[in-house]
Amino acid sequence: MNIQTVTELYITFRDSLKYRDSSVKKSRIKHTIREFAQFVGVSKKTELITEEDCTSFLNRRNTTVTNAWKKDHCAIKKLFEWACLRGYAPINPVPKQLPVFPDAHPAYIYNNDELKRLFDASLTYMKAESLVTDPRCIRFILMTTYAMGLRISETLAIRFKHIDRKQQIIHIEDSKFFKSRYVTYNHQVARLIDEVFEWRKSDSYPMEPDNYVFVSKLGKPVNFVTLHCIFAKIRKKANLYFPELKRYQPRIHDLRHSFATNVLKSWYKEGKDVQALLPKLSIYLGHSNVAYTSVYLSMMPEILEKANELFYIYKNQDNENSTDNRD
């Protein structure tokens, strides 16, 4: 059986089981395995596909192992595992021994000027008008992701039924780890949401409860992979490409990191107990453990300096008490 037929059978199988994957993840898996079929040749028999074919596909962008590489590897591995169980492929040719993964991508915290440049560039990055991509939609996606501290997959998955404009709440449904949560927003974000609704109305897009909020000119949900390609162009237009950082360039996900860090900074400047409020931010962000949220504290020199001062005071008090006890 050829790889294209097996790929489409696998996609149909996954759809029939109604996996609890986000729409973004489903779209990415379909895109990856269909791209793989095109890469090796749609008419190629599964028994003729080799480990070298799979490795060449995984390294098609570059030989550096990235998160995208890992996701591609997982997608085609599961495709062949399924095919082998059903007799559509004699062996699983996907490499079993994985290469050494590089260090995790460090967070990049955008300052206010950089955020403005990004949002402005999202309207002007295209050299010619697109029949598919609406720059206003891209700008709204980036602004919403930052203003609410969302994962990009969460932003793209928002439907009209998830938004309660009266209560200023958005329901984030089946996000990472299949968790759902409600996130509130302030009056500034409310104005942004109003702009999004006006954009949809002015372009006569359907606005039924199940319709996605962020769509292309064709009325289809914005594709996750396409958005990342667009963001690379926007980043360059905004002069936020740094050759010295090599593969560790600022990302869309860093909008979420910037939101979290700015929230902590504002609490610190207002004299609030940042440590006591950390669990609330953790719940808002949808973290499974407050330890993941506490990482943002290390990105704030002013808080670290304050912590060092408190530790110094505590240490001196402890030394004084020890001296008193000896006396």
TILO-743598 format. One record per residue (C-alpha): residue number from 1; x, y, z; residue in three letters. Coordinates in pm, 1 decimal. Layout:
BEGIN
@i->NUM, east->X, north->Y, up->Z, aa->ALA
...
//
This chain:
BEGIN
@i->1, east->0.0, north->0.0, up->0.0, aa->MET
@i->2, east->134.0, north->345.8, up->-86.1, aa->ASN
@i->3, east->213.0, north->602.4, up->181.8, aa->ILE
@i->4, east->-55.9, north->850.6, up->74.3, aa->GLN
@i->5, east->-332.7, north->591.7, up->115.6, aa->THR
@i->6, east->-199.3, north->485.4, up->455.7, aa->VAL
@i->7, east->-172.6, north->848.5, up->564.9, aa->THR
@i->8, east->-534.4, north->926.8, up->475.6, aa->GLU
@i->9, east->-657.3, north->607.0, up->643.9, aa->LEU
@i->10, east->-469.6, north->705.3, up->959.2, aa->TYR
@i->11, east->-617.6, north->1056.0, up->955.4, aa->ILE
@i->12, east->-968.2, north->911.2, up->915.6, aa->THR
@i->13, east->-898.9, north->671.6, up->1203.3, aa->PHE
@i->14, east->-783.1, north->953.2, up->1433.7, aa->ARG
@i->15, east->-1084.2, north->1165.9, up->1344.5, aa->ASP
@i->16, east->-1323.2, north->877.9, up->1415.0, aa->SER
@i->17, east->-1181.7, north->829.4, up->1765.2, aa->LEU
@i->18, east->-1229.0, north->1198.6, up->1844.1, aa->LYS
@i->19, east->-892.1, north->1236.2, up->2015.5, aa->TYR
@i->20, east->-895.8, north->1508.3, up->2279.8, aa->ARG
@i->21, east->-631.4, north->1703.0, up->2094.5, aa->ASP
@i->22, east->-669.6, north->2074.9, up->2037.7, aa->SER
@i->23, east->-770.8, north->2177.5, up->1686.4, aa->SER
@i->24, east->-424.2, north->2327.3, up->1643.5, aa->VAL
@i->25, east->-252.3, north->1999.1, up->1733.7, aa->LYS
@i->26, east->-482.7, north->1799.1, up->1504.7, aa->LYS
@i->27, east->-408.3, north->2036.2, up->1219.3, aa->SER
@i->28, east->-33.1, north->2016.4, up->1282.3, aa->ARG
@i->29, east->-31.2, north->1633.7, up->1285.4, aa->ILE
@i->30, east->-227.6, north->1617.8, up->959.9, aa->LYS
@i->31, east->0.6, north->1874.4, up->801.0, aa->HIS
@i->32, east->315.8, north->1686.4, up->911.1, aa->THR
@i->33, east->220.7, north->1337.8, up->792.3, aa->ILE
@i->34, east->81.6, north->1466.9, up->463.2, aa->ARG
@i->35, east->401.0, north->1663.6, up->410.8, aa->GLU
@i->36, east->595.7, north->1344.0, up->483.7, aa->PHE
@i->37, east->398.1, north->1156.6, up->217.0, aa->ALA
@i->38, east->475.5, north->1431.9, up->-33.9, aa->GLN
@i->39, east->841.4, north->1432.0, up->68.9, aa->PHE
@i->40, east->904.1, north->1059.9, up->10.2, aa->VAL
@i->41, east->663.6, north->1040.8, up->-285.3, aa->GLY
@i->42, east->290.3, north->980.1, up->-248.0, aa->VAL
@i->43, east->298.8, north->663.8, up->-459.6, aa->SER
@i->44, east->590.3, north->506.7, up->-271.4, aa->LYS
@i->45, east->507.3, north->174.4, up->-104.6, aa->LYS
@i->46, east->539.6, north->173.0, up->273.5, aa->THR
@i->47, east->771.8, north->-128.6, up->262.0, aa->GLU
@i->48, east->1016.4, north->73.6, up->49.4, aa->LEU
@i->49, east->1039.3, north->366.1, up->292.2, aa->ILE
@i->50, east->1371.4, north->356.1, up->477.4, aa->THR
@i->51, east->1517.7, north->506.5, up->791.2, aa->GLU
@i->52, east->1722.3, north->735.1, up->564.7, aa->GLU
@i->53, east->1397.4, north->867.6, up->411.3, aa->ASP
@i->54, east->1263.6, north->947.7, up->757.1, aa->CYS
@i->55, east->1587.7, north->1110.5, up->870.8, aa->THR
@i->56, east->1602.3, north->1324.3, up->556.5, aa->SER
@i->57, east->1246.3, north->1441.3, up->621.7, aa->PHE
@i->58, east->1319.6, north->1524.9, up->985.1, aa->LEU
@i->59, east->1630.2, north->1721.6, up->881.8, aa->ASN
@i->60, east->1466.4, north->1894.7, up->584.8, aa->ARG
@i->61, east->1478.6, north->2238.1, up->750.5, aa->ARG
@i->62, east->1819.3, north->2200.1, up->915.1, aa->ASN
@i->63, east->2011.2, north->1942.3, up->1113.7, aa->THR
@i->64, east->1951.1, north->2116.4, up->1446.1, aa->THR
@i->65, east->1710.5, north->1926.7, up->1669.0, aa->VAL
@i->66, east->1426.8, north->2159.8, up->1766.8, aa->THR
@i->67, east->1082.4, north->2119.8, up->1923.2, aa->ASN
@i->68, east->942.9, north->2110.8, up->1569.7, aa->ALA
@i->69, east->1180.9, north->1822.3, up->1492.6, aa->TRP
@i->70, east->1055.3, north->1631.1, up->1797.9, aa->LYS
@i->71, east->690.5, north->1688.4, up->1704.6, aa->LYS
@i->72, east->752.8, north->1574.0, up->1346.5, aa->ASP
@i->73, east->931.9, north->1263.1, up->1475.2, aa->HIS
@i->74, east->642.5, north->1179.9, up->1707.4, aa->CYS
@i->75, east->383.7, north->1227.8, up->1430.1, aa->ALA
@i->76, east->544.8, north->997.3, up->1173.1, aa->ILE
@i->77, east->643.9, north->743.7, up->1441.4, aa->LYS
@i->78, east->280.9, north->707.3, up->1550.4, aa->LYS
@i->79, east->171.7, north->686.3, up->1185.7, aa->LEU
@i->80, east->397.5, north->386.3, up->1126.6, aa->PHE
@i->81, east->314.0, north->224.5, up->1461.5, aa->GLU
@i->82, east->-51.9, north->231.6, up->1358.3, aa->TRP
@i->83, east->30.5, north->106.9, up->1006.4, aa->ALA
@i->84, east->239.9, north->-184.4, up->1137.5, aa->CYS
@i->85, east->-36.1, north->-300.3, up->1373.1, aa->LEU
@i->86, east->-276.6, north->-320.6, up->1079.0, aa->ARG
@i->87, east->-37.1, north->-480.7, up->835.2, aa->GLY
@i->88, east->-6.0, north->-170.5, up->615.2, aa->TYR
@i->89, east->370.8, north->-154.5, up->676.9, aa->ALA
@i->90, east->614.3, north->-439.0, up->756.9, aa->PRO
@i->91, east->839.7, north->-233.9, up->988.2, aa->ILE
@i->92, east->858.0, north->107.3, up->1150.0, aa->ASN
@i->93, east->1143.1, north->287.5, up->966.3, aa->PRO
@i->94, east->1139.3, north->595.4, up->1190.5, aa->VAL
@i->95, east->1474.3, north->632.2, up->1377.6, aa->PRO
@i->96, east->1452.9, north->488.2, up->1728.6, aa->LYS
@i->97, east->1777.1, north->637.2, up->1858.8, aa->GLN
@i->98, east->1721.4, north->1008.0, up->1903.9, aa->LEU
@i->99, east->1999.1, north->1267.3, up->1874.9, aa->PRO
@i->100, east->2111.0, north->1477.6, up->2168.5, aa->VAL
@i->101, east->1871.1, north->1766.3, up->2216.2, aa->PHE
@i->102, east->2017.2, north->2116.8, up->2254.4, aa->PRO
@i->103, east->1949.9, north->2338.3, up->2553.8, aa->ASP
@i->104, east->1596.1, north->2463.1, up->2600.6, aa->ALA
@i->105, east->1502.4, north->2785.4, up->2424.3, aa->HIS
@i->106, east->1555.2, north->3070.5, up->2673.8, aa->PRO
@i->107, east->1268.5, north->3312.1, up->2724.0, aa->ALA
@i->108, east->1290.8, north->3650.7, up->2553.8, aa->TYR
@i->109, east->1113.6, north->3931.3, up->2739.1, aa->ILE
@i->110, east->985.6, north->4200.8, up->2502.6, aa->TYR
@i->111, east->1000.1, north->4559.0, up->2625.0, aa->ASN
@i->112, east->720.0, north->4805.6, up->2546.1, aa->ASN
@i->113, east->897.3, north->4949.5, up->2243.1, aa->ASP
@i->114, east->954.5, north->4603.0, up->2095.9, aa->GLU
@i->115, east->591.0, north->4507.2, up->2152.6, aa->LEU
@i->116, east->474.8, north->4819.6, up->1969.0, aa->LYS
@i->117, east->711.1, north->4743.7, up->1680.2, aa->ARG
@i->118, east->580.1, north->4387.2, up->1658.0, aa->LEU
@i->119, east->215.8, north->4492.3, up->1656.1, aa->PHE
@i->120, east->282.3, north->4768.2, up->1401.0, aa->ASP
@i->121, east->486.0, north->4535.4, up->1177.8, aa->ALA
@i->122, east->202.5, north->4281.5, up->1174.9, aa->SER
@i->123, east->6.2, north->4526.9, up->958.7, aa->LEU
@i->124, east->288.9, north->4608.5, up->717.4, aa->THR
@i->125, east->504.2, north->4294.1, up->684.5, aa->TYR
@i->126, east->345.8, north->4179.3, up->355.5, aa->MET
@i->127, east->497.2, north->4305.8, up->30.9, aa->LYS
@i->128, east->170.4, north->4249.4, up->-153.2, aa->ALA
@i->129, east->-188.0, north->4195.1, up->-42.2, aa->GLU
@i->130, east->-269.6, north->3831.9, up->29.7, aa->SER
@i->131, east->-582.9, north->3651.7, up->-86.2, aa->LEU
@i->132, east->-576.1, north->3445.0, up->232.8, aa->VAL
@i->133, east->-404.3, north->3623.4, up->522.1, aa->THR
@i->134, east->-562.8, north->3930.4, up->681.7, aa->ASP
@i->135, east->-295.0, north->4142.5, up->858.0, aa->PRO
@i->136, east->-556.4, north->4279.5, up->1098.8, aa->ARG
@i->137, east->-633.0, north->3926.6, up->1212.8, aa->CYS
@i->138, east->-263.3, north->3854.2, up->1269.5, aa->ILE
@i->139, east->-229.6, north->4172.7, up->1474.1, aa->ARG
@i->140, east->-533.3, north->4082.1, up->1685.0, aa->PHE
@i->141, east->-389.2, north->3733.9, up->1746.8, aa->ILE
@i->142, east->-56.5, north->3872.0, up->1869.5, aa->LEU
@i->143, east->-216.5, north->4143.2, up->2082.5, aa->MET
@i->144, east->-465.6, north->3902.6, up->2242.9, aa->THR
@i->145, east->-192.6, north->3648.3, up->2314.4, aa->THR
@i->146, east->16.1, north->3911.8, up->2492.6, aa->TYR
@i->147, east->-264.7, north->4102.2, up->2664.8, aa->ALA
@i->148, east->-407.0, north->3783.6, up->2820.4, aa->MET
@i->149, east->-87.8, north->3580.4, up->2859.2, aa->GLY
@i->150, east->-224.1, north->3291.3, up->2654.3, aa->LEU
@i->151, east->-48.8, north->3006.8, up->2478.4, aa->ARG
@i->152, east->-75.9, north->3066.2, up->2103.1, aa->ILE
@i->153, east->-272.3, north->2740.9, up->2066.3, aa->SER
@i->154, east->-524.0, north->2877.5, up->2318.8, aa->GLU
@i->155, east->-565.2, north->3202.5, up->2126.7, aa->THR
@i->156, east->-624.7, north->3024.9, up->1795.2, aa->LEU
@i->157, east->-880.0, north->2790.2, up->1955.7, aa->ALA
@i->158, east->-1106.8, north->3068.7, up->2086.5, aa->ILE
@i->159, east->-1462.8, north->3053.3, up->1951.1, aa->ARG
@i->160, east->-1736.2, north->3311.9, up->2000.9, aa->PHE
@i->161, east->-1912.7, north->3088.4, up->2254.0, aa->LYS
@i->162, east->-1603.2, north->3109.6, up->2475.8, aa->HIS
@i->163, east->-1625.2, north->3488.7, up->2517.2, aa->ILE
@i->164, east->-1849.9, north->3649.6, up->2779.3, aa->ASP
@i->165, east->-1816.8, north->4020.3, up->2705.2, aa->ARG
@i->166, east->-2055.9, north->4119.4, up->2984.3, aa->LYS
@i->167, east->-1857.6, north->3941.0, up->3255.6, aa->GLN
@i->168, east->-1525.3, north->4001.4, up->3074.4, aa->GLN
@i->169, east->-1432.3, north->3633.2, up->3084.6, aa->ILE
@i->170, east->-1294.6, north->3393.4, up->2822.6, aa->ILE
@i->171, east->-1329.6, north->3017.4, up->2860.2, aa->HIS
@i->172, east->-1007.7, north->2841.1, up->2760.7, aa->ILE
@i->173, east->-1131.9, north->2494.2, up->2669.4, aa->GLU
@i->174, east->-927.6, north->2171.1, up->2663.7, aa->ASP
@i->175, east->-589.5, north->2341.1, up->2666.8, aa->SER
@i->176, east->-255.7, north->2185.7, up->2761.8, aa->LYS
@i->177, east->-296.6, north->1861.5, up->2959.0, aa->PHE
@i->178, east->-665.9, north->1875.8, up->2851.9, aa->PHE
@i->179, east->-739.1, north->2132.0, up->3122.8, aa->LYS
@i->180, east->-997.5, north->2406.9, up->3091.8, aa->SER
@i->181, east->-1001.8, north->2735.6, up->3279.1, aa->ARG
@i->182, east->-1164.5, north->3078.4, up->3281.6, aa->TYR
@i->183, east->-949.5, north->3387.9, up->3235.7, aa->VAL
@i->184, east->-1070.1, north->3736.4, up->3316.6, aa->THR
@i->185, east->-967.7, north->4052.4, up->3136.6, aa->TYR
@i->186, east->-964.0, north->4423.4, up->3214.9, aa->ASN
@i->187, east->-1117.3, north->4724.0, up->3038.8, aa->HIS
@i->188, east->-815.6, north->4771.0, up->2811.5, aa->GLN
@i->189, east->-846.2, north->4415.1, up->2681.6, aa->VAL
@i->190, east->-1223.5, north->4464.0, up->2657.8, aa->ALA
@i->191, east->-1160.7, north->4741.9, up->2404.9, aa->ARG
@i->192, east->-935.9, north->4504.4, up->2208.5, aa->LEU
@i->193, east->-1209.7, north->4237.4, up->2210.6, aa->ILE
@i->194, east->-1458.1, north->4500.1, up->2088.6, aa->ASP
@i->195, east->-1222.6, north->4581.3, up->1799.9, aa->GLU
@i->196, east->-1206.3, north->4212.9, up->1708.1, aa->VAL
@i->197, east->-1586.3, north->4190.1, up->1699.7, aa->PHE
@i->198, east->-1607.5, north->4506.0, up->1486.5, aa->GLU
@i->199, east->-1352.4, north->4359.3, up->1242.1, aa->TRP
@i->200, east->-1559.0, north->4043.0, up->1208.8, aa->ARG
@i->201, east->-1879.1, north->4240.6, up->1152.6, aa->LYS
@i->202, east->-1724.6, north->4481.8, up->901.0, aa->SER
@i->203, east->-1596.3, north->4192.0, up->689.3, aa->ASP
@i->204, east->-1927.5, north->4004.0, up->719.0, aa->SER
@i->205, east->-1771.9, north->3691.4, up->868.0, aa->TYR
@i->206, east->-2021.7, north->3457.0, up->1037.5, aa->PRO
@i->207, east->-2027.5, north->3498.7, up->1414.5, aa->MET
@i->208, east->-2217.7, north->3194.0, up->1534.0, aa->GLU
@i->209, east->-2122.2, north->3050.3, up->1876.7, aa->PRO
@i->210, east->-1915.2, north->2767.7, up->1724.1, aa->ASP
@i->211, east->-1728.9, north->2990.6, up->1477.7, aa->ASN
@i->212, east->-1359.7, north->3052.5, up->1544.6, aa->TYR
@i->213, east->-1276.8, north->3414.3, up->1624.6, aa->VAL
@i->214, east->-947.7, north->3433.9, up->1435.7, aa->PHE
@i->215, east->-989.5, north->3329.0, up->1073.7, aa->VAL
@i->216, east->-830.6, north->3385.6, up->733.3, aa->SER
@i->217, east->-999.6, north->3569.4, up->447.8, aa->LYS
@i->218, east->-1136.8, north->3229.5, up->345.8, aa->LEU
@i->219, east->-1315.4, north->3202.5, up->679.0, aa->GLY
@i->220, east->-1095.5, north->2916.4, up->800.3, aa->LYS
@i->221, east->-914.2, north->2908.3, up->1138.1, aa->PRO
@i->222, east->-562.8, north->3050.5, up->1119.0, aa->VAL
@i->223, east->-315.3, north->2764.8, up->1079.7, aa->ASN
@i->224, east->-57.7, north->2722.2, up->1357.6, aa->PHE
@i->225, east->231.5, north->2642.9, up->1121.3, aa->VAL
@i->226, east->141.6, north->2926.6, up->884.8, aa->THR
@i->227, east->127.2, north->3172.5, up->1174.2, aa->LEU
@i->228, east->480.7, north->3085.5, up->1284.9, aa->HIS
@i->229, east->608.3, north->3145.9, up->930.9, aa->CYS
@i->230, east->428.3, north->3480.4, up->926.5, aa->ILE
@i->231, east->572.9, north->3573.0, up->1266.1, aa->PHE
@i->232, east->927.1, north->3518.6, up->1137.0, aa->ALA
@i->233, east->857.3, north->3784.9, up->870.9, aa->LYS
@i->234, east->700.0, north->4020.1, up->1125.2, aa->ILE
@i->235, east->995.9, north->3977.5, up->1359.2, aa->ARG
@i->236, east->1236.0, north->4070.5, up->1080.4, aa->LYS
@i->237, east->1023.1, north->4370.1, up->981.1, aa->LYS
@i->238, east->1025.1, north->4486.8, up->1344.9, aa->ALA
@i->239, east->1407.3, north->4458.6, up->1360.2, aa->ASN
@i->240, east->1385.0, north->4184.8, up->1620.8, aa->LEU
@i->241, east->1610.0, north->3933.2, up->1450.1, aa->TYR
@i->242, east->1943.9, north->3896.8, up->1629.1, aa->PHE
@i->243, east->2215.0, north->3697.9, up->1441.4, aa->PRO
@i->244, east->2412.4, north->3641.9, up->1762.1, aa->GLU
@i->245, east->2118.3, north->3448.4, up->1910.7, aa->LEU
@i->246, east->2130.1, north->3203.1, up->1617.5, aa->LYS
@i->247, east->1833.3, north->2964.7, up->1652.8, aa->ARG
@i->248, east->1719.0, north->3120.2, up->1981.7, aa->TYR
@i->249, east->1525.2, north->3407.7, up->1825.0, aa->GLN
@i->250, east->1228.3, north->3578.5, up->1996.3, aa->PRO
@i->251, east->912.3, north->3370.8, up->1951.2, aa->ARG
@i->252, east->536.2, north->3412.1, up->1965.7, aa->ILE
@i->253, east->540.6, north->3217.0, up->2293.9, aa->HIS
@i->254, east->762.1, north->3487.4, up->2442.5, aa->ASP
@i->255, east->458.2, north->3717.0, up->2437.8, aa->LEU
@i->256, east->319.2, north->3496.0, up->2715.4, aa->ARG
@i->257, east->649.2, north->3509.8, up->2905.8, aa->HIS
@i->258, east->650.1, north->3889.1, up->2871.8, aa->SER
@i->259, east->294.5, north->3912.2, up->3006.5, aa->PHE
@i->260, east->378.2, north->3703.9, up->3314.2, aa->ALA
@i->261, east->695.2, north->3898.9, up->3387.0, aa->THR
@i->262, east->517.0, north->4233.4, up->3350.0, aa->ASN
@i->263, east->241.5, north->4123.5, up->3590.2, aa->VAL
@i->264, east->502.3, north->4035.6, up->3852.4, aa->LEU
@i->265, east->682.6, north->4366.7, up->3794.5, aa->LYS
@i->266, east->361.0, north->4565.0, up->3842.1, aa->SER
@i->267, east->287.2, north->4380.3, up->4167.4, aa->TRP
@i->268, east->639.9, north->4447.0, up->4287.6, aa->TYR
@i->269, east->616.1, north->4820.0, up->4206.8, aa->LYS
@i->270, east->280.0, north->4839.1, up->4387.1, aa->GLU
@i->271, east->441.6, north->4692.6, up->4698.4, aa->GLY
@i->272, east->238.0, north->4371.5, up->4688.8, aa->LYS
@i->273, east->359.9, north->4038.0, up->4824.6, aa->ASP
@i->274, east->472.9, north->3876.0, up->4499.3, aa->VAL
@i->275, east->538.3, north->3534.8, up->4656.3, aa->GLN
@i->276, east->189.2, north->3524.3, up->4808.1, aa->ALA
@i->277, east->27.0, north->3619.4, up->4476.6, aa->LEU
@i->278, east->231.7, north->3374.9, up->4267.9, aa->LEU
@i->279, east->-23.0, north->3087.0, up->4299.0, aa->PRO
@i->280, east->-295.6, north->3313.5, up->4157.7, aa->LYS
@i->281, east->-84.2, north->3393.0, up->3852.9, aa->LEU
@i->282, east->-8.4, north->3022.1, up->3817.8, aa->SER
@i->283, east->-380.2, north->2938.2, up->3804.2, aa->ILE
@i->284, east->-446.0, north->3220.0, up->3557.5, aa->TYR
@i->285, east->-170.5, north->3096.0, up->3324.6, aa->LEU
@i->286, east->-291.8, north->2736.4, up->3349.0, aa->GLY
@i->287, east->31.5, north->2600.4, up->3494.8, aa->HIS
@i->288, east->6.7, north->2254.9, up->3652.0, aa->SER
@i->289, east->253.0, north->2354.1, up->3924.7, aa->ASN
@i->290, east->335.6, north->2690.5, up->4080.8, aa->VAL
@i->291, east->705.0, north->2600.5, up->4044.8, aa->ALA
@i->292, east->673.1, north->2663.5, up->3669.5, aa->TYR
@i->293, east->543.3, north->3014.2, up->3742.3, aa->THR
@i->294, east->817.7, north->3090.2, up->3993.6, aa->SER
@i->295, east->1070.9, north->3066.1, up->3709.0, aa->VAL
@i->296, east->959.6, north->3414.9, up->3602.2, aa->TYR
@i->297, east->1101.4, north->3555.9, up->3925.8, aa->LEU
@i->298, east->1451.2, north->3471.3, up->3803.0, aa->SER
@i->299, east->1392.1, north->3697.4, up->3502.1, aa->MET
@i->300, east->1346.5, north->4003.3, up->3724.4, aa->MET
@i->301, east->1672.5, north->4147.9, up->3867.3, aa->PRO
@i->302, east->1486.5, north->4387.5, up->4098.5, aa->GLU
@i->303, east->1303.5, north->4104.3, up->4274.6, aa->ILE
@i->304, east->1619.0, north->3894.1, up->4299.0, aa->LEU
@i->305, east->1800.7, north->4191.8, up->4452.6, aa->GLU
@i->306, east->1521.9, north->4233.9, up->4707.9, aa->LYS
@i->307, east->1535.8, north->3861.4, up->4788.8, aa->ALA
@i->308, east->1912.6, north->3889.2, up->4843.8, aa->ASN
@i->309, east->1860.0, north->4181.7, up->5082.5, aa->GLU
@i->310, east->1603.4, north->3985.2, up->5282.8, aa->LEU
@i->311, east->1833.5, north->3683.8, up->5292.8, aa->PHE
@i->312, east->2121.0, north->3903.9, up->5415.3, aa->TYR
@i->313, east->1900.8, north->4044.1, up->5694.9, aa->ILE
@i->314, east->1779.7, north->3694.9, up->5786.0, aa->TYR
@i->315, east->2135.1, north->3557.2, up->5788.6, aa->LYS
@i->316, east->2261.9, north->3837.8, up->6015.0, aa->ASN
@i->317, east->1970.7, north->3789.9, up->6254.5, aa->GLN
@i->318, east->2044.0, north->3418.3, up->6265.0, aa->ASP
@i->319, east->2411.4, north->3486.3, up->6343.6, aa->ASN
@i->320, east->2316.1, north->3729.5, up->6622.8, aa->GLU
@i->321, east->2081.0, north->3472.6, up->6775.4, aa->ASN
@i->322, east->2355.2, north->3209.4, up->6764.7, aa->SER
@i->323, east->2592.9, north->3446.3, up->6945.9, aa->THR
@i->324, east->2330.3, north->3523.2, up->7210.8, aa->ASP
@i->325, east->2273.2, north->3152.3, up->7270.0, aa->ASN
@i->326, east->2647.1, north->3093.4, up->7322.4, aa->ARG
@i->327, east->2659.7, north->3376.1, up->7574.9, aa->ASP
//
